[in-house]
């Protein structure tokens, strides 16, 4: 069985190859190691292998995990799953960014907590581009209004857009969704200059996402192996 360090090296090489194929600089794509459901020991192993950016899905799970990580060594943790309003305070305390914002109510609560913490929180707005009931995010039609509202909240910094396309065995099936998210970013970045990033692409389709302009790929299984059951 490959170690986490070996898996990270392989994924980094694959990202570099995809960037070269797309005519992009390797530095233009960040690797987020999705450590949800994996223990603190796995995170520490990844940190030791030089990984700095991590994604977690649940506030309470990461709160417990964080206690087992004494020294973050410069690592950053983003919340990439949906956030309930009663957990916004803890989320603002724990995370460096929230990558799945789709509600003004949540944005306002995060802004209020960050004001008391004297903290500025980076946010990605999650856009739902499919009709799958299981997917989260706001619609394309709702995006402009939320962008305008969040831009007026001083403790939040708009950083980009995020999406999760429907799973298809053929990664090419995700391409239209990635292309659409890029188009939405491009249509709004002039009015919101900090809206430069695109969080899209996971273990099986990140190569296609990079070709379509992703700036952050979220990779879990290819690094940590099969998820542990909670």
Secondary structure, 3 states (H helix, E strand, C coil): CCCHHHHHHHHHHHHHHHHHHHCCCHHHCEEEEECCCCCHHHHHHHHHCCCCEEEECCHHHHHHHHCCCCCCCCCEEEECCCCCHHHHHHHHHHCCEEEEECCHHHHHHHHHHHHHHCCCEEEEEEECCCCCCCCCCECHHHHHHHHHHHHCCCCEEEEEEECCCCCCCCHHHHHHHHHHHHHHHHHHCCCCCCCCEEECCCCCCHHHHHHCCCCEEEECHHHHCCCCCC
